[in-house]
Amino acid sequence: MLNKTIGRLLKMGTLLSTYGLLFTVLLQIICRFTPINTPAWTEEASRLFFIYAMSFASGLAMKNEFYVHLDMFYERFPERIKKTLNLAVPSITLILFVVMAVYAIKFVILGIPEKSPSMGFNMGIAFFSIFIMSTSISYYLLRKIMKIMKNSRP
């Protein structure tokens, strides 16, 4: 239940952010080829939508294992080392992203008093994307590690 809910939230966030990015870029293009002045906020909004689209999609990429693997080296290792790497790499990556999530909260708090130049919202909103990315990746890494450990039991 929780897994489906998190997956759906990430998918919806990715789709909404991507649609927002498409809308702002199309607005910029239309305004450049017509006598209408391009709104000042469109560049910043498109950047923000892009950042959030990548943040939401990063967890989904971890869930579906869409990240790059170096199979050329991996396939040359003995089975014992492969088993160790299968657990060590996600574990070390999980530690990295948990630390990143903790510091992302501090970063968001630091960004609250700052204001966005053209849109005027607080920058904590923009920095929150780092927290979304690190927690969603951490969640799917934890699930992967639990699955590896469950399958490695005799």
HELIX and SHEET records of a PDB file:
HELIX    1   1 LEU A    2  ARG A   32  1                                  31    
HELIX    2   2 THR A   42  LYS A   63  1                                  22    
HELIX    3   3 ASP A   71  TYR A   74  1                                   4    
HELIX    4   4 GLU A   79  GLY A  111  1                                  33    
HELIX    5   5 MET A  123  SER A  152  1                                  30    
END                                                                             
